[in-house]
């Protein structure tokens, strides 16, 4: 299992985190019903769900809980997918299969905020809504239809007119868009730490600093080997996303790892009140996405992607500052003070994939940039899969991992498509 480099810049969220949790490395041989590998949202939420169902659960984390992509996100809690609305989901997964998944996505935000309430997680949780401003008239029409589809499915969504969007963002240049009133934003690292604390209170045995080096099938079940110990379990859940390594090689080759960079401004003082005055989160309709939200101290937290990764610590904040200053010309100079990144797992169809084998190995993968709410909502699905619920009754039906052709090349050069995305954004009407 690969972990995020130990010398990577720490996210702002760690400095703002008031939650505390720590666990010792695994230094012995232990047994469990289920071994969960990965201490991000997906693993922690799944471990909690399994333990509340009565299973003996061990969770292994290579570094510290939340240290990977979970604690390095922007922290936007969004109750929708990046590409698929209900109509598209029904086209891909017709019948009851699609309806189950639509219901899962619609309720995903509720699941996250219920976990925050259950364990009283101090993660600066705001449920003030999410906005998706449209960067072209065509996109405005498209997302208005998307809002209507989700509203019909029972979600608190609606189209937003251009003048209203300008007032709610604090900037113009958009042609309206849509809103999800049940969404919001949180400190993502604090949420992960609080989930770990909640999991431990339920009786999950957590071990930090315990990367899974090898996964083998023995006479008594699965054996997960760490540097100083091992776990023997009847079943294993891999929730390692883009850091899966060679534990399940086909799984690693079924996704494209993408580095998502984040940057934060200085606290903006009074100027912060002019931007997102209702404290929503926002991410627009561009393929080269532009997004931003505020933290509790009045910083703007935004991010971007880079086609070439060299000098990212210098180039990325400069790019984000140019974009923020174009949107908000009143911002002060020397704006950016924080920079970090995290690696997420993207599937080619932009949908989450659930995989399970008859020998008790399960995984879901493919957050596609919407990991916060989706990871929490997928926990019962993963637990059902481990417990043997028939495929047709699962909200996401299991499939075999399909390795991406020429994965070695694709995983290293996929980011070079970014200039094409920017060209498409500039031409779209």
BELHUUR-V613366 format. One record per run of one state. SS is the DSSP state (A for helix, B for strand, O for the rest). FROM is the first residue (numbers start at 1). TO is the last residue. Records with the same first field share a line. If there is no record, write none. Layout:
SS->FROM-TO + FROM-TO
This chain:
O->1-11 + 17-28 + 38-40 + 53-56 + 61-68 + 73-75 + 78-85 + 93-95 + 120-125 + 127-129 + 134-136 + 153-156 + 161-161 + 170-176 + 181-183 + 186-187 + 203-204 + 208-213 + 219-220 + 226-229 + 239-240 + 244-248 + 253-255 + 266-268 + 275-280 + 284-290 + 295-299 + 305-311 + 328-335 + 347-352 + 357-360 + 366-370 + 387-390 + 394-406 + 428-429
A->12-16 + 41-52 + 69-72 + 86-92 + 96-119 + 137-152 + 162-169 + 188-202 + 241-243 + 249-252 + 269-274 + 312-327 + 371-386 + 391-393 + 407-427
B->29-37 + 57-60 + 76-77 + 126-126 + 130-133 + 157-160 + 177-180 + 184-185 + 205-207 + 214-218 + 221-225 + 230-238 + 256-265 + 281-283 + 291-294 + 300-304 + 336-346 + 353-356 + 361-365
